[in-house]
Amino acid sequence: MQSTKSVYWQGVQAGAPFILIVAPFGTLFGVVASEAGMNLFEAVVMSALIVAGAAQFTAVQLMSEQAPTLIVLAAALTVNLRMAMYSASLTPHLGGAGGWMRVAVAYFTVDQSYACSVAAYEANPDWALPQKLAFFFGVATPVVPVWVGSTIFGVLMGARVPDNWALDFAIPITFIAIVAPILRTRAHRAAALTGIGASLLLAWMPYSSGVIVAGLIGMAVGAEVERRAMFAEGAR
Amino acid sequence: MIDKGQLWVVIALLGLGSFGLRYVFPGLVGDRPLPPWILRHLRYTAVAVLPALIAPLVLWPPATGGSPDAARLGAALVATVVGLTTRSVVGTMLAGAAVLYLGLYLTG
């Protein structure tokens, strides 16, 4: 059995490359937040409490559009629904941990700690709970502090960014960069295209609420395409 | 500009809600398995909602008063193609930014 210390460092090694992605995103979030009128304290508290870039960008974008609070929360939480999926697939591995440990696992559940951990647990079926926890927190160690730290850096930079940098378009490009590389299957592409089409058709709905409806329709279409693909596979 | 009162309500509730979504299974549900249809829907949240959020911003950018703009449209298209073909997050952002600035420079 590998020592928890060596497994922890394996986790750190698995998480370290993501610094290259997390640091620019965090910096960009800080810049965008500062352009939207948030100060350093507000932006840092937001990054430290929410720890989810896409949801934070969504919330800042909608608040800048003067959307009502309920819409801002509903849209950002819908973006974050995938965290529930992460937590569901981590639970068979980490659900046996103690109460406070489970709170810590929940806080540190982000895209990278989830993806790396689930892959490592499959590759190392002999790991017991202590090794699994050590690896999980190892991945989170470089990722979460860099997210918060780069937000600080971004806010400080944001004060110096000139107006002609067209930062209004930072969020669209960021979201394309998150989504386009993960459109692996037909179901993913169907979900994205439906989301786009429905959102444009529903743009007349008040308070940006069409975005949420369009997202839910896209989700349902993605799930249905996957179900039919599985069905076709099974029939073969 | 963001309203400060709204901002703090959003930070607090979104922080709580995001934690809740991460805690609901290990904390409350335990290790009972989820019905597959729920997992199937959760898998497509990000890829459906994020494009839905930005589609109107790409086609009708608020910065131009809502009229379509060649630089922004071009940047979004190139970023999408680069993202689909290279699967590189940072490469996609750089390509989008490069086309955006080139377009803004050319269209003045």
Contacts between the chains, C-beta under 8 A, distances in Angstrom:
chain1	res1	chain2	res2	distance
A	20	B	90	6.5
A	21	B	89	5.3
A	21	B	90	6.3
A	24	B	90	6.5
A	24	B	93	6.9
A	36	B	1	7.2
A	36	B	2	5.2
A	37	B	1	4.2
A	37	B	2	5.1
A	38	B	2	6.3
A	38	B	7	6.8
A	42	B	4	8.0
A	42	B	7	6.2
A	42	B	8	7.8
A	42	B	11	7.1
A	45	B	11	6.0
A	46	B	11	5.1
A	46	B	15	7.9
A	49	B	11	6.3
A	49	B	12	7.8
A	49	B	14	7.7
A	49	B	15	3.3
A	49	B	18	7.8
A	50	B	11	7.4
A	50	B	14	5.5
A	50	B	15	5.3
A	50	B	18	5.1
A	51	B	18	7.1
A	52	B	18	5.6
A	54	B	46	6.6
A	54	B	50	6.1
A	55	B	14	6.7
A	55	B	18	6.4
A	58	B	49	8.0
A	58	B	50	7.9
A	58	B	53	6.0
A	59	B	10	5.5
A	59	B	14	6.0
A	60	B	2	7.2
A	61	B	53	7.1
A	61	B	57	7.7
A	63	B	2	4.5
A	63	B	3	7.3
A	63	B	6	6.2
A	63	B	7	6.5
A	63	B	10	6.5
A	64	B	1	7.6
A	64	B	2	6.1
A	65	B	62	7.3
A	66	B	3	7.8
A	69	B	6	5.4
A	69	B	9	5.6
A	69	B	10	6.2
A	72	B	6	7.5
A	72	B	10	5.4
A	72	B	14	7.9
A	73	B	10	6.5
A	73	B	13	5.6
A	73	B	14	6.1
A	73	B	17	6.8
A	75	B	49	7.3
A	75	B	53	6.9
A	76	B	10	7.7
A	76	B	14	5.4
A	76	B	17	8.0
A	77	B	14	7.0
A	77	B	17	4.9
A	77	B	18	7.3
A	77	B	21	7.1
A	78	B	45	6.3
A	78	B	49	5.2
A	79	B	45	6.9
A	79	B	46	6.5
A	79	B	49	5.1
A	79	B	50	6.6
A	79	B	53	7.7
A	80	B	17	7.3
A	80	B	18	5.2
A	80	B	21	5.6
A	81	B	21	6.6
A	81	B	42	5.6
A	81	B	45	4.1
A	82	B	42	6.1
A	82	B	43	7.6
A	82	B	45	5.1
A	82	B	46	5.2
A	83	B	18	6.5
A	83	B	21	4.4
A	83	B	22	4.8
A	84	B	21	4.5
A	84	B	22	7.4
A	84	B	24	6.0
A	84	B	25	7.0
A	84	B	42	5.9
A	85	B	39	6.1
A	85	B	42	3.7
A	85	B	43	6.2
A	85	B	45	7.8
A	86	B	22	7.1
A	87	B	21	7.1
A	87	B	22	4.9
A	87	B	23	6.9
A	87	B	24	6.4
A	87	B	25	4.4
A	87	B	26	5.9
A	88	B	25	4.6
A	88	B	29	7.9
A	88	B	34	5.0
A	88	B	39	6.5
A	88	B	42	7.6
A	89	B	39	8.0
A	90	B	25	7.7
A	90	B	26	6.7
A	91	B	25	4.4
A	91	B	26	4.8
A	91	B	29	7.2
A	91	B	30	7.3
A	91	B	31	5.1
A	92	B	31	5.2
A	92	B	33	7.8
A	94	B	26	6.1
A	95	B	25	7.4
A	95	B	26	4.9
A	95	B	30	6.0
A	95	B	31	4.0
A	96	B	31	7.5
A	97	B	26	7.6
A	102	B	23	7.3
A	102	B	26	4.8
A	102	B	27	5.5
A	103	B	23	7.0
A	103	B	27	7.3
A	105	B	26	6.0
A	106	B	19	6.1
A	106	B	22	4.1
A	106	B	23	3.9
A	106	B	26	6.3
A	106	B	27	6.4
A	107	B	19	6.6
A	107	B	22	7.1
A	109	B	22	4.4
A	164	B	104	7.8
A	166	B	63	6.8
A	166	B	71	7.7
A	166	B	72	7.8
A	166	B	100	6.1
A	166	B	101	7.6
A	166	B	104	5.9
A	168	B	57	7.9
A	168	B	61	6.4
A	168	B	62	6.5
A	168	B	63	4.1
A	169	B	57	7.8
A	169	B	61	6.9
A	169	B	63	7.4
A	169	B	72	5.5
A	169	B	75	6.6
A	169	B	100	5.8
A	171	B	54	6.7
A	171	B	57	7.2
A	172	B	54	4.2
A	172	B	57	5.1
A	172	B	58	5.4
A	172	B	72	7.5
A	172	B	76	6.0
A	173	B	75	6.4
A	173	B	76	7.2
A	173	B	79	5.5
A	173	B	92	7.6
A	173	B	93	5.9
A	173	B	96	3.7
A	173	B	97	6.4
A	173	B	100	7.1
A	174	B	93	6.6
A	175	B	50	4.4
A	175	B	51	7.2
A	175	B	53	6.7
A	175	B	54	4.9
A	176	B	54	7.2
A	176	B	76	6.2
A	176	B	79	4.4
A	176	B	80	5.5
A	176	B	83	5.9
A	176	B	92	6.3
A	176	B	96	6.4
A	177	B	79	6.6
A	177	B	83	6.0
A	177	B	89	4.9
A	177	B	90	7.5
A	177	B	92	3.9
A	177	B	93	4.5
A	177	B	96	7.0
A	178	B	46	7.2
A	178	B	50	6.2
A	178	B	89	6.8
A	179	B	46	6.9
A	179	B	47	5.5
A	179	B	50	5.1
A	179	B	51	5.9
A	179	B	83	7.4
A	180	B	79	7.0
A	180	B	80	5.2
A	180	B	82	7.6
A	180	B	83	2.5
A	180	B	84	5.1
A	180	B	92	6.0
A	181	B	83	5.0
A	181	B	84	7.6
A	181	B	86	7.6
A	181	B	87	4.2
A	181	B	88	6.6
A	181	B	89	5.8
A	181	B	92	6.7
A	182	B	46	7.8
A	182	B	47	6.5
A	183	B	47	6.5
A	183	B	83	8.0
A	183	B	84	6.3
A	187	B	44	6.9
A	188	B	44	7.0
A	188	B	47	5.0
A	191	B	44	4.1
A	191	B	47	4.8
A	191	B	48	4.3
A	192	B	47	4.9
A	192	B	48	6.5
A	192	B	51	4.7
A	193	B	51	7.9
A	194	B	48	6.8
A	195	B	47	7.5
A	195	B	48	4.0
A	195	B	49	6.5
A	195	B	50	7.8
A	195	B	51	4.6
A	195	B	52	3.8
A	195	B	55	7.4
A	196	B	51	4.8
A	196	B	52	6.5
A	196	B	55	4.3
A	198	B	52	6.6
A	199	B	51	7.4
A	199	B	52	3.8
A	199	B	53	7.3
A	199	B	55	4.5
A	199	B	56	6.1
A	200	B	55	5.4
A	200	B	56	6.4
A	200	B	59	6.5
A	203	B	56	4.9
A	203	B	60	7.6
A	211	B	49	7.4
A	211	B	52	5.2
A	211	B	53	5.2
A	211	B	56	7.8
A	212	B	49	7.7
A	214	B	48	7.7
A	214	B	52	4.0
A	215	B	45	7.2
A	215	B	48	5.0
A	215	B	49	3.4
A	215	B	52	4.6
A	215	B	53	7.5
A	216	B	48	7.7
A	217	B	48	7.6
A	218	B	44	6.8
A	218	B	47	7.5
A	218	B	48	2.8
A	218	B	49	7.1
A	218	B	51	7.4
A	218	B	52	6.1
A	219	B	41	5.3
A	219	B	44	4.6
A	219	B	45	5.6
A	219	B	48	4.6
A	219	B	49	7.5
A	220	B	41	6.8
A	221	B	44	7.9
A	221	B	48	7.6
A	222	B	41	8.0
A	222	B	43	7.2
A	222	B	44	3.1
A	222	B	47	6.7
A	222	B	48	6.0
A	223	B	37	7.1
A	223	B	40	4.2
A	223	B	41	4.7
A	223	B	43	7.3
A	223	B	44	5.8
A	226	B	40	5.7
A	226	B	43	7.4
A	226	B	44	7.8
A	227	B	37	7.9
A	227	B	40	6.5
